[in-house]
Amino acid sequence: MSAPDNGELSQHPDIDLAGLNGTPEQRLSTLAEIRAAFEGAGYFYAANFGPSQASVDAVFDQARRFHALPEDHKLTARQFKPGSQRGWIPLGAEPAYEPGTIARCESFDLAMELPDESNIEFGGLGANLWPSDLPGFQDTVYGWYLAARVAARQLFVAFAEMYELPADTFLQYESERSSSMMRLLRYPPNEGQTADNIVGISAHTDYEAFTLMSQTAPGLELLTRSGEWIEPPVFQDRFIVIVGDMLEHLTNGTLRATRHRVNDTAWERLSLILFNAFDADAVIAPLPRFVSEDKPPRFEPTTQVAHINAQVSAAVANL
């Protein structure tokens, strides 16, 4: 079954990020748009994010190649434990963010390529697990990841400047050892085999600072500030940008993490996700800019890795 057309872009915050590289006036205007979208809707569509559309299309082509492989080929890149951020997660193995739900999806996950010894201290670091017989896959996918990370850092700068904070306010928590992960997710068509407890992925917020998402078909839903679930339309020349838990912590709730889910659908859906995280051992606590006598700290200090591990452990327990 082919996916339906599901809406107009004019009904959603749509921001051309090229304005961040324009005149000072254009940059200020774009910063104001981002702030209004994040504080209001909790998300926005980003045009001209950074890497070219051709490179995004190439990543989706590689995702299709990977997910079309026989299972025994994909097993050469099997993820060894939940939360390790590396390798293939087969159908039925995705953690359940809500008790009693089963996620109908599979994924190939990757992050910064680091020496194996980097994995000793923090489980989310180390070397990636690449499929053994898929020429061009690693170069295309990892090349996009590196380019997207560079562009994402410019958004960290923008998020600081929109609150008149120093440009490096959020960057100080992030380096090549960050827990930033990329996922190539496939949601197979349900072919009429549905059940109340089967979902694409159940409702959750993301554990990192912010997330960039691109999708080939409808299925994603976002929870608005008014408590309504909406289905953002598919525009493959734009990324959807949502707030994660760590920006909520640092801004003391001024920005709120965007709760979202993926429905089980009758059509196949692919998504490209980049979770932009802080370093595993970065201590995250509300910044003074967002704390006052009338607004005391809402969150205790934590680290990125402690937060991820706690949330993943809870999700795995729901399987």
C-alpha positions as CSV (number, residue, x, y, z in Angstrom):
1,M,0.0,0.0,0.0
2,S,1.3,3.4,-0.9
3,A,1.5,6.1,1.8
4,P,-1.0,9.0,1.7
5,D,-0.3,12.7,1.4
6,N,-0.8,14.0,4.9
7,G,-0.9,17.7,5.1
8,E,0.4,21.2,4.1
9,L,3.7,22.7,5.2
10,S,2.0,26.1,5.8
11,Q,0.4,24.6,8.9
12,H,3.7,24.0,10.6
13,P,6.7,26.1,11.7
14,D,9.0,26.2,8.6
15,I,12.4,27.9,9.0
16,D,15.1,28.4,6.3
17,L,18.3,27.9,8.2
18,A,20.2,29.7,5.4
19,G,19.3,32.8,7.3
20,L,21.8,31.9,10.0
21,N,24.5,32.6,7.4
22,G,23.0,35.7,6.1
23,T,23.2,39.4,7.2
24,P,23.2,40.1,10.9
25,E,19.5,41.1,10.6
26,Q,18.7,37.8,8.8
27,R,20.5,35.9,11.5
28,L,18.6,37.6,14.3
29,S,15.3,37.0,12.5
30,T,16.1,33.3,12.1
31,L,17.1,33.0,15.7
32,A,13.8,34.5,16.8
33,E,11.9,32.1,14.5
34,I,13.7,29.1,16.1
35,R,13.0,30.3,19.6
36,A,9.3,30.9,18.9
37,A,9.0,27.5,17.3
38,F,10.7,25.6,20.1
39,E,8.9,27.5,22.9
40,G,5.6,27.3,21.1
41,A,5.1,24.2,18.9
42,G,8.1,22.4,20.3
43,Y,9.4,21.6,16.8
44,F,10.1,23.1,13.4
45,Y,10.9,22.1,9.8
46,A,14.4,23.0,8.8
47,A,15.2,23.9,5.2
48,N,18.9,24.1,4.2
49,F,20.1,22.3,7.3
50,G,23.6,21.7,5.9
51,P,24.4,18.5,3.9
52,S,23.0,18.5,0.4
53,Q,19.7,16.9,-0.5
54,A,21.6,14.6,-2.9
55,S,23.6,13.3,0.1
56,V,20.4,12.7,2.1
57,D,18.9,10.8,-0.8
58,A,22.1,8.7,-1.1
59,V,21.8,7.8,2.6
60,F,18.2,6.6,2.1
61,D,19.4,4.6,-0.9
62,Q,22.0,2.9,1.3
63,A,19.4,2.3,4.0
64,R,17.2,0.5,1.5
65,R,20.2,-1.6,0.4
66,F,21.0,-2.6,4.0
67,H,17.5,-3.4,5.0
68,A,17.0,-5.5,1.9
69,L,19.9,-7.8,2.9
70,P,19.2,-11.3,4.0
71,E,19.1,-11.7,7.8
72,D,22.3,-13.7,8.0
73,H,24.1,-10.8,6.2
74,K,22.7,-8.2,8.6
75,L,23.7,-10.4,11.6
76,T,27.4,-9.6,10.8
77,A,26.6,-6.1,12.2
78,R,24.2,-7.2,15.0
79,Q,24.1,-4.8,18.0
80,F,25.4,-6.6,21.0
81,K,23.3,-4.8,23.7
82,P,20.6,-2.1,23.9
83,G,22.1,1.4,24.1
84,S,25.4,0.5,22.6
85,Q,24.6,2.8,19.7
86,R,26.3,0.5,17.2
87,G,25.0,-2.0,14.6
88,W,21.7,-3.7,13.5
89,I,18.7,-4.0,15.8
90,P,16.3,-6.6,14.3
91,L,12.5,-6.6,14.3
92,G,11.2,-7.3,17.8
93,A,14.4,-6.1,19.6
94,E,13.7,-2.4,19.9
95,P,13.1,-1.4,23.5
96,A,9.5,-0.6,24.4
97,Y,9.1,3.0,25.7
98,E,5.7,2.3,27.1
99,P,4.8,-0.9,29.0
100,G,2.9,-3.5,27.1
101,T,3.8,-2.2,23.6
102,I,5.8,-4.0,20.9
103,A,7.8,-1.9,18.4
104,R,7.5,-3.0,14.8
105,C,10.8,-1.7,13.4
106,E,14.4,-2.5,12.7
107,S,17.4,-0.1,12.7
108,F,21.0,0.3,11.8
109,D,22.7,2.5,14.4
110,L,26.1,4.3,14.3
111,A,28.0,7.0,16.0
112,M,31.5,8.6,16.0
113,E,34.1,6.1,15.0
114,L,36.4,5.8,18.0
115,P,39.1,3.3,19.1
116,D,37.8,0.2,20.8
117,E,39.4,1.3,24.1
118,S,37.1,4.3,24.2
119,N,34.3,1.8,25.0
120,I,35.9,0.8,28.3
121,E,34.6,3.8,30.3
122,F,31.3,4.6,28.6
123,G,29.3,1.9,26.9
124,G,28.1,4.2,24.1
125,L,31.5,4.8,22.7
126,G,33.8,2.7,20.5
127,A,34.0,1.4,17.0
128,N,31.0,1.0,14.7
129,L,29.7,-2.4,13.5
130,W,29.5,-2.3,9.7
131,P,28.0,-4.9,7.4
132,S,30.7,-7.0,5.8
133,D,29.5,-7.1,2.2
134,L,27.8,-3.8,1.3
135,P,30.3,-1.8,-0.8
136,G,29.8,2.0,-0.5
137,F,27.5,1.8,2.5
138,Q,30.1,2.8,5.2
139,D,31.6,5.7,3.1
140,T,28.2,7.2,2.2
141,V,26.5,6.8,5.6
142,Y,29.4,7.7,7.8
143,G,30.3,10.6,5.5
144,W,26.8,12.0,5.9
145,Y,27.0,11.6,9.7
146,L,30.2,13.6,10.0
147,A,28.9,16.4,7.8
148,A,25.6,16.5,9.7
149,R,27.5,16.7,13.0
150,V,29.3,19.8,11.8
151,A,25.9,21.4,10.8
152,A,24.3,20.4,14.1
153,R,27.0,22.2,16.0
154,Q,25.9,25.4,14.3
155,L,22.4,24.8,15.6
156,F,23.9,24.4,19.1
157,V,25.4,27.9,18.6
158,A,22.0,29.2,17.4
159,F,20.2,27.8,20.4
160,A,22.6,29.6,22.7
161,E,22.4,32.9,20.8
162,M,18.6,32.9,20.6
163,Y,18.8,33.4,24.4
164,E,21.6,35.9,24.2
165,L,24.0,33.4,25.7
166,P,27.7,33.0,24.6
167,A,27.9,31.0,21.4
168,D,29.8,28.1,23.1
169,T,27.2,27.7,25.9
170,F,26.0,24.3,24.7
171,L,29.1,23.4,22.7
172,Q,31.1,23.2,25.9
173,Y,29.2,20.0,26.7
174,E,30.0,18.4,23.3
175,S,33.0,16.9,21.6
176,E,33.8,14.0,19.2
177,R,33.2,11.8,22.3
178,S,29.6,12.8,22.5
179,S,26.8,10.3,22.5
180,S,25.4,11.6,19.2
181,M,23.9,8.7,17.3
182,M,22.5,8.2,13.8
183,R,19.8,5.7,13.1
184,L,18.5,4.3,9.8
185,L,15.1,2.9,10.8
186,R,12.8,0.8,8.7
187,Y,9.1,0.3,9.7
188,P,7.8,-2.6,7.6
189,P,4.1,-2.5,6.4
190,N,1.9,-4.3,8.8
191,E,0.1,-6.2,5.9
192,G,-3.1,-6.2,7.8
193,Q,-1.6,-7.9,10.8
194,T,-2.4,-5.3,13.5
195,A,-3.0,-5.4,17.3
196,D,-3.6,-2.7,19.9
197,N,-0.2,-3.2,21.5
198,I,1.8,-3.2,18.2
199,V,3.3,0.2,17.3
200,G,6.0,1.6,15.1
201,I,7.7,3.0,18.2
202,S,5.7,3.9,21.4
203,A,5.6,7.5,22.8
204,H,8.7,8.9,24.4
205,T,11.0,11.9,24.5
206,D,14.6,11.7,23.2
207,Y,17.3,11.5,25.8
208,E,19.8,13.8,24.0
209,A,19.8,17.6,23.4
210,F,17.9,17.8,20.1
211,T,17.0,15.5,17.2
212,L,16.9,15.9,13.5
213,M,14.4,13.6,11.6
214,S,13.7,12.9,7.9
215,Q,11.1,10.4,6.8
216,T,9.9,8.8,3.6
217,A,6.3,8.3,4.5
218,P,3.7,9.4,7.2
219,G,3.6,7.7,10.6
220,L,5.4,10.0,12.9
221,E,3.2,11.9,15.5
222,L,4.2,14.7,17.8
223,L,2.4,15.8,21.0
224,T,1.7,19.5,20.9
225,R,1.8,21.8,23.9
226,S,-2.0,21.6,24.1
227,G,-1.9,17.8,24.4
228,E,-3.0,17.0,20.9
229,W,-1.2,14.4,18.8
230,I,-0.5,15.7,15.3
231,E,1.0,14.0,12.2
232,P,3.6,16.2,10.6
233,P,3.6,15.9,6.8
234,V,6.4,14.4,4.8
235,F,8.8,16.8,3.1
236,Q,12.0,15.1,2.2
237,D,13.8,18.4,1.4
238,R,13.5,19.3,5.1
239,F,14.3,17.9,8.5
240,I,12.0,18.0,11.5
241,V,13.9,19.4,14.5
242,I,12.6,18.5,18.0
243,V,13.8,19.3,21.6
244,G,15.4,16.6,23.6
245,D,15.7,16.0,27.4
246,M,19.1,17.6,27.8
247,L,18.0,21.0,26.4
248,E,14.9,20.8,28.7
249,H,17.3,20.2,31.7
250,L,19.7,23.0,30.7
251,T,16.9,25.5,30.1
252,N,15.1,24.5,33.3
253,G,12.0,23.6,31.3
254,T,11.9,26.8,29.2
255,L,12.3,24.4,26.3
256,R,10.3,21.1,26.8
257,A,11.3,17.8,25.2
258,T,9.0,16.9,22.4
259,R,7.0,13.8,23.1
260,H,6.5,11.7,19.9
261,R,5.7,8.3,18.6
262,V,5.4,6.3,15.4
263,N,2.3,4.5,14.3
264,D,2.2,1.0,12.9
265,T,1.2,1.6,9.2
266,A,0.1,-0.4,6.1
267,W,3.0,1.1,4.1
268,E,6.8,0.8,4.5
269,R,8.4,3.8,6.1
270,L,12.1,4.7,6.4
271,S,13.5,7.4,8.6
272,L,16.9,9.0,9.1
273,I,17.5,10.2,12.6
274,L,20.4,12.2,14.1
275,F,20.3,12.4,17.9
276,N,22.6,15.3,18.9
277,A,23.9,14.5,22.4
278,F,26.5,15.8,24.8
279,D,29.6,14.1,26.0
280,A,28.8,11.0,28.1
281,D,30.4,12.5,31.3
282,A,29.2,16.1,30.8
283,V,27.3,17.2,33.9
284,I,24.0,18.7,32.9
285,A,22.1,21.0,35.2
286,P,19.9,24.1,34.7
287,L,21.9,27.1,33.6
288,P,21.8,30.3,35.7
289,R,20.1,32.2,32.9
290,F,17.0,30.0,33.4
291,V,17.0,29.9,37.2
292,S,15.5,32.5,39.5
293,E,13.7,32.9,42.9
294,D,10.4,32.4,41.1
295,K,11.8,29.6,39.0
296,P,14.0,27.4,41.1
297,P,15.9,24.5,39.5
298,R,13.5,21.7,38.3
299,F,16.2,19.1,37.6
300,E,19.0,17.6,39.7
301,P,22.5,17.5,38.0
302,T,23.0,14.4,35.9
303,T,25.3,13.3,33.1
304,Q,24.3,12.4,29.6
305,V,25.4,8.8,30.0
306,A,23.6,8.4,33.3
307,H,20.4,9.7,31.8
308,I,20.6,7.6,28.7
309,N,21.4,4.4,30.7
310,A,18.5,5.0,33.1
311,Q,16.0,5.6,30.3
312,V,17.3,2.6,28.1
313,S,17.2,0.3,31.1
314,A,13.6,1.3,31.9
315,A,12.7,0.7,28.2
316,V,14.4,-2.7,28.0
317,A,12.6,-3.7,31.2
318,N,9.3,-3.2,29.3
319,L,10.2,-5.7,26.6
